[in-house]
Amino acid sequence: MEDSGLVHFDVPGMDVQLMIVIHMIGGLGNQMYQYAMYLKLKSLGKKVCIDVTDYMPYAWEAEPRSLDILRFTDADFERCTRLQRFLVKHDDPSFAGKVWRKLFGRGKHIYEEHQDYDPAVFELEKGYLDGFWNCEKYFYDIIPLLQEKFTFPKTIDIITPFHVNRMHEYDSIGIHIRRTDYVDDEHRWRYGGICTDQYYWNAIQYAQKFVKNPIYYVFTDDLDYANSKISMVVRGMFPPPEVILCDWNEKGNSIYDMLMMSHCKVMICANSTFSMWGARLSKREDKVMIRPFRHDNVQDFSVEYMKDAWKDWVLIKEDGTIV
């Protein structure tokens, strides 16, 4: 019999079928990458669903962030059931789960992300995908579909729509500065030191080639730092350009910062999935997307690889070198 792409389990009194299950974890940017993998696999004719268990109140591996992917009005997907997750992972810590593992062993279909880009994932017909899948090469060909699916909710303020309109009337340059969790003791070793002053300075200089009278929009989680660093740089220009520190979309409304990023003519990203998605969702034909060469200090990729994996991006190293 031809393999239908489903894993069949004979459970007394139940007709259970398992497909490819994508584990959703992390903040909004990472959720969007996992959703992109979902859409890519569906485009290949795969049977696929998404496991959002970790965001639920009953989760035994609770995700501290919220399931913000649901804020997008058109990002629909099929959810993995608790039973499907259990049958593919066998990770329920309850007594019943322990008995099941004793009798049948642990899940045998877990596929963990182990490299930046792994085309073997497209050959899978069943299993549990555990990873972030944030290499653009995975979904480059369906970016227009993702731009349609990630439809932003209507804003609840009048400030954001006002600036969205201005971003198209004038030459807008967006700058994202992420600090809070990238400079603490737990995360500095991995994410710190990548978006240096030289990175931002050279990115701003490069952006000047595409604008005449720019307005700068600065998105940040550290207003004091941004004001003392980046804003000082651009305000030192002559004539001094207009600089807007975007500080009105807080906490649950941060998705509207991504909305504004998606309307900037030039977007200078941090090593952050959030601003990279903001740039990627832009439908402007004149857009320019700039990102750090590396996302974290663990990565060690060649220039040739990065240019192939991130085709439409301007890549800048920590020392300001444009590659």
Secondary structure, DSSP 8 states (H G I E B T S, - for coil): ----S-EEEEETTEEEEE-EEEE--SSHHHHHHHHHHHHHHHHTT--EEEE-GGGSTT-SS--SS--GGGGSTT----B--HHHHHHHH----SHHHHHHHHHH-S-S-EEE--SS--GGGGG-SSEEEES----GGGTGGGHHHHHHHS-----SSSHHHHHHHHHHHTEEEEEEE--GGGSSTTTHHHHTTSS-HHHHHHHHHHHGGG-SSEEEEEEES-HHHHHHTHHHHHHTSSS--EEEEE-S--GGGTHHHHHHHTT-SEEE--S-HHHHHHHHT---TT-EEEEES-SSTT----HHHHHHHSTTEEEE-TTS-B-
